Amino acid sequence: MSDEIPLATAEPFRVPTAPCRPGEESVFAPWTWTPEDLPSLNIDCSADDSQEHAYGLLRVLGDDDKASGAWNPNLDENMLKQGLEHMLRLRIFDERMMKLQRTGKLSFYMRSYGEEAIAIAQTMALEMHDWVFPSYRQPGAQFVRNRDMVSMMNHCIGNEEDNVKGRQMPVHYTYRDGHFISISSPVGTQFSQAVGVAMASAYKGEDQITITWLGDGTSAQGDYHYGINFASVYKPPIILCVVNNQFAISTHANMATGGPNFASRGLPYGIPSIRVDGNDFLALYSVTKWARERASAGHGPTHLEIYTYRAGAHSSSDDPSRYRPKNDHLAWPGGDPIERLKAHMIEIGIWSEEDHTKMTERIDIEVVAAYKEATSYGDLANGPYPPSSTIFTEVYETVPWHVQEQREELGK
């Protein structure tokens, strides 16, 4: 009898790859989900009650640009126009900031191209005092919370009016008045931090829920599981969102989970989980409003997968044509969130192409004016910059002797 171990006939493990590579044609399966598929859920539902919602796709806007189904929030005309304006403002803002980066006036930038509906629709569904723990593609929440564009630009440029005084990279916004917590470069940390803040709000008896987002790639890290496990055990008032935009920089989402989707990962933790169309403004608003009502009533967390597509590059440092077909986002069945809401508003007779052109021109003028004001306070190429002494400020309530000594040495 031989002691030799026979060679395996199959591969020892699988290494997933992106569905399409550069030079290939982008092919996505047509969507069969409709707005009528999923019934409404009671706010006190269990995880088991949401099985169908975790494996389906919650939609409100159909392929005919009409709103229908049990989850239709029936928003009024003003809310629809406000949502469209916020999304359009974010897209134009992003385009201007990319131009600043390309001309050397700021070092780095990340756009929300194709994902504008997510933070904007969801934040509009919340109360103004609710906590927002974003990742770097949810800056649009600040527009909903009335942050000034000049202030946002000052931070990205890193000039002397930067509210975080150069301590963070560009697009790592923080906005105290808007309950918008600082974005973190080590991605994923916000999940467990958000759960802790939600627990604190519940402990203090405040009707102040928390929402947080991370990406599909980040959900493969421990932070995701730490956060969702704490939410499962303590059941604080929180909405946990996994934004599945298909790519974590150059790595496809199939490297982040071996399961059928990301929503269903919340079910074993005992948390109601729903998969929602991330380019459908009305669906995002509706499911977030429902989750907030659930959390406010004391029924605990909700876990969402927001199914979308990253239309642009990961950041200003990325070239997506090196790992996926050029312009493949145009083949995405979910379409463009701005175009879809615009088409719906035209369909119901409250909007027109002329209205859209006028709004675009007005916002463009606003953004250019904000850019001129922000760069008057300095830019990356020319300064002035926050003074070096600010590295010692706003850290300690009472400055320790050794830090004070270092500050005095710097001053010399």
ZAMARGU-4260 file (C-alpha; in steps of 0.2 Angstrom, whole numbers, plus 5000, padded with zeros to 4 digits):
<rodrens>
0) 5000/5000/5000 | 5007/5017/4995 | 5009/5031/5008 | 5008/5044/4994 | 4994/5056/4995
5) 4985/5057/4978 | 4984/5074/4969 | 4967/5082/4970 | 4958/5082/4954 | 4948/5099/4958
10) 4955/5116/4962 | 4959/5117/4981 | 4949/5134/4982 | 4941/5147/4971 | 4947/5164/4967
15) 4932/5175/4961 | 4935/5187/4947 | 4924/5202/4941 | 4911/5197/4928 | 4918/5208/4915
20) 4935/5214/4911 | 4943/5228/4901 | 4939/5226/4882 | 4924/5215/4886 | 4906/5220/4884
25) 4897/5223/4900 | 4883/5211/4902 | 4870/5212/4917 | 4855/5201/4919 | 4839/5210/4916
30) 4829/5214/4932 | 4814/5204/4935 | 4809/5213/4951 | 4794/5224/4951 | 4787/5237/4964
35) 4773/5225/4967 | 4783/5211/4973 | 4786/5214/4991 | 4772/5218/5004 | 4774/5230/5018
40) 4781/5224/5034 | 4775/5228/5052 | 4788/5239/5061 | 4789/5225/5075 | 4793/5211/5062
45) 4806/5198/5065 | 4821/5193/5055 | 4811/5178/5048 | 4797/5190/5043 | 4809/5199/5031
50) 4816/5183/5022 | 4807/5188/5006 | 4813/5206/5007 | 4831/5201/5010 | 4832/5190/4994
55) 4821/5201/4983 | 4823/5219/4979 | 4812/5233/4985 | 4807/5245/4972 | 4794/5259/4970
60) 4799/5267/4953 | 4795/5255/4939 | 4802/5253/4922 | 4788/5264/4916 | 4794/5279/4928
65) 4778/5277/4938 | 4777/5274/4957 | 4768/5259/4964 | 4768/5245/4976 | 4765/5244/4995
70) 4781/5254/4999 | 4776/5269/4989 | 4779/5284/5001 | 4767/5295/4991 | 4779/5310/4993
75) 4772/5327/4989 | 4778/5338/4975 | 4789/5349/4986 | 4798/5334/4993 | 4801/5327/4976
80) 4808/5343/4969 | 4819/5345/4985 | 4826/5328/4983 | 4830/5331/4964 | 4838/5347/4968
85) 4849/5340/4982 | 4855/5326/4970 | 4859/5338/4956 | 4868/5349/4968 | 4879/5335/4974
90) 4883/5330/4956 | 4888/5347/4950 | 4898/5350/4966 | 4907/5334/4963 | 4911/5339/4946
95) 4918/5356/4951 | 4929/5348/4965 | 4936/5335/4953 | 4942/5350/4942 | 4950/5358/4957
100) 4959/5342/4960 | 4965/5340/4942 | 4972/5358/4943 | 4981/5355/4959 | 4971/5366/4970
105) 4966/5351/4981 | 4975/5334/4984 | 4962/5321/4983 | 4943/5319/4979 | 4930/5305/4979
110) 4914/5307/4969 | 4897/5300/4973 | 4893/5298/4955 | 4878/5286/4952 | 4875/5285/4971
115) 4868/5302/4975 | 4851/5296/4980 | 4857/5285/4994 | 4862/5298/5007 | 4850/5311/5001
120) 4834/5301/5001 | 4839/5292/5017 | 4843/5308/5027 | 4828/5316/5021 | 4818/5302/5028
125) 4826/5305/5045 | 4823/5319/5059 | 4836/5333/5058 | 4843/5328/5075 | 4847/5309/5071
130) 4865/5304/5070 | 4873/5301/5053 | 4889/5290/5053 | 4894/5291/5035 | 4907/5282/5024
135) 4915/5293/5010 | 4901/5292/4998 | 4887/5300/5008 | 4892/5319/5009 | 4875/5323/5001
140) 4868/5321/5019 | 4876/5338/5023 | 4865/5346/5009 | 4850/5339/5018 | 4856/5346/5034
145) 4859/5363/5027 | 4878/5364/5027 | 4885/5378/5017 | 4895/5373/5001 | 4909/5385/5005
150) 4912/5376/5021 | 4913/5359/5013 | 4925/5366/5000 | 4936/5374/5013 | 4938/5357/5021
155) 4943/5348/5005 | 4955/5362/5000 | 4962/5362/5017 | 4964/5381/5018 | 4964/5392/5034
160) 4945/5391/5035 | 4944/5372/5035 | 4933/5367/5050 | 4945/5352/5055 | 4961/5363/5052
165) 4969/5351/5040 | 4969/5336/5052 | 4959/5325/5040 | 4961/5321/5021 | 4949/5329/5009
170) 4931/5323/5009 | 4933/5317/5027 | 4919/5329/5032 | 4913/5332/5049 | 4898/5344/5053
175) 4893/5346/5071 | 4877/5356/5068 | 4871/5343/5057 | 4875/5328/5068 | 4886/5322/5054
180) 4901/5312/5062 | 4918/5313/5055 | 4922/5301/5041 | 4936/5289/5045 | 4950/5283/5033
185) 4951/5266/5041 | 4935/5260/5033 | 4922/5251/5043 | 4926/5259/5060 | 4910/5269/5059
190) 4899/5253/5061 | 4903/5249/5079 | 4904/5267/5084 | 4887/5271/5077 | 4880/5256/5087
195) 4888/5263/5103 | 4880/5280/5100 | 4863/5272/5096 | 4865/5263/5113 | 4869/5279/5122
200) 4854/5288/5114 | 4842/5274/5120 | 4850/5274/5137 | 4847/5292/5139 | 4829/5290/5133
205) 4831/5301/5118 | 4821/5299/5102 | 4837/5300/5092 | 4841/5286/5080 | 4857/5282/5071
210) 4861/5278/5053 | 4877/5272/5046 | 4884/5265/5030 | 4899/5255/5024 | 4903/5247/5007
215) 4902/5230/5000 | 4921/5227/5002 | 4922/5234/5020 | 4908/5222/5025 | 4922/5208/5023
220) 4931/5216/5038 | 4928/5212/5056 | 4921/5230/5060 | 4905/5225/5050 | 4903/5209/5061
225) 4907/5218/5077 | 4894/5231/5074 | 4880/5220/5068 | 4883/5208/5082 | 4882/5222/5095
230) 4866/5228/5087 | 4859/5210/5087 | 4862/5208/5106 | 4857/5226/5112 | 4844/5230/5099
235) 4848/5249/5099 | 4839/5261/5087 | 4850/5260/5072 | 4849/5258/5053 | 4864/5248/5047
240) 4867/5250/5028 | 4879/5240/5016 | 4880/5250/5000 | 4884/5236/4987 | 4890/5247/4973
245) 4899/5231/4965 | 4917/5237/4968 | 4929/5240/4983 | 4942/5250/4973 | 4947/5237/4960
250) 4940/5222/4968 | 4923/5215/4964 | 4909/5212/4977 | 4910/5194/4974 | 4927/5194/4984
255) 4917/5201/4999 | 4904/5187/5001 | 4901/5170/4995 | 4883/5171/4998 | 4869/5176/4986
260) 4869/5195/4992 | 4873/5206/5007 | 4856/5209/5014 | 4853/5191/5019 | 4869/5191/5030
265) 4859/5201/5043 | 4846/5187/5045 | 4857/5175/5056 | 4860/5189/5067 | 4841/5190/5070
270) 4839/5207/5062 | 4826/5211/5049 | 4835/5213/5033 | 4829/5221/5017 | 4838/5223/5000
275) 4833/5240/4991 | 4836/5247/4974 | 4849/5261/4978 | 4845/5271/4962 | 4827/5272/4967
280) 4824/5288/4977 | 4807/5284/4983 | 4811/5266/4988 | 4826/5272/4998 | 4815/5286/5007
285) 4802/5273/5011 | 4812/5260/5018 | 4822/5272/5029 | 4806/5280/5035 | 4800/5263/5040
290) 4816/5258/5048 | 4816/5275/5058 | 4798/5272/5064 | 4804/5254/5069 | 4819/5260/5079
295) 4809/5275/5087 | 4796/5263/5093 | 4809/5252/5102 | 4809/5237/5090 | 4828/5239/5087
300) 4839/5238/5072 | 4836/5236/5053 | 4849/5229/5041 | 4849/5236/5023 | 4858/5231/5007
305) 4858/5246/4995 | 4860/5238/4978 | 4868/5251/4966 | 4883/5253/4954 | 4898/5264/4956
310) 4897/5274/4940 | 4914/5283/4942 | 4931/5279/4948 | 4934/5275/4966 | 4943/5291/4969
315) 4953/5304/4959 | 4968/5292/4961 | 4959/5277/4952 | 4958/5272/4934 | 4943/5260/4933
320) 4947/5256/4914 | 4961/5245/4921 | 4949/5233/4929 | 4932/5234/4921 | 4925/5239/4904
325) 4924/5257/4900 | 4907/5265/4903 | 4900/5249/4910 | 4889/5259/4922 | 4878/5263/4906
330) 4873/5245/4905 | 4867/5244/4924 | 4849/5240/4924 | 4846/5251/4939 | 4849/5267/4928
335) 4854/5284/4935 | 4846/5290/4951 | 4844/5308/4945 | 4837/5303/4928 | 4825/5291/4936
340) 4818/5304/4948 | 4817/5317/4934 | 4808/5305/4922 | 4795/5301/4936 | 4792/5319/4940
345) 4789/5322/4921 | 4778/5307/4920 | 4767/5314/4934 | 4766/5331/4926 | 4776/5342/4939
350) 4792/5344/4930 | 4799/5347/4912 | 4816/5347/4903 | 4815/5366/4903 | 4813/5366/4922
355) 4828/5354/4924 | 4839/5365/4913 | 4835/5380/4923 | 4838/5371/4939 | 4855/5364/4933
360) 4860/5382/4927 | 4855/5390/4944 | 4865/5377/4954 | 4880/5378/4943 | 4881/5397/4946
365) 4879/5393/4965 | 4893/5381/4964 | 4905/5392/4954 | 4902/5406/4967 | 4905/5395/4981
370) 4921/5389/4973 | 4927/5407/4970 | 4924/5411/4988 | 4932/5395/4995 | 4948/5398/4985
375) 4949/5416/4991 | 4954/5408/5008 | 4968/5398/5000 | 4971/5382/4991 | 4983/5368/4991
380) 4995/5376/4978 | 4996/5393/4985 | 4990/5393/5003 | 4988/5400/5016 | 4986/5385/5026
385) 4980/5382/5044 | 4994/5387/5056 | 5005/5374/5063 | 5000/5377/5081 | 4983/5370/5077
390) 4990/5352/5079 | 4989/5356/5098 | 4972/5363/5099 | 4955/5355/5102 | 4963/5339/5108
395) 4963/5341/5127 | 4951/5351/5138 | 4966/5356/5149 | 4983/5355/5139 | 4995/5343/5148
400) 5012/5351/5153 | 5022/5340/5140 | 5011/5345/5126 | 5012/5364/5131 | 5031/5362/5131
405) 5031/5355/5113 | 5020/5369/5108 | 5032/5382/5115 | 5046/5373/5106 | 5037/5374/5090
410) 5034/5393/5092 | 5052/5396/5095
</rodrens>
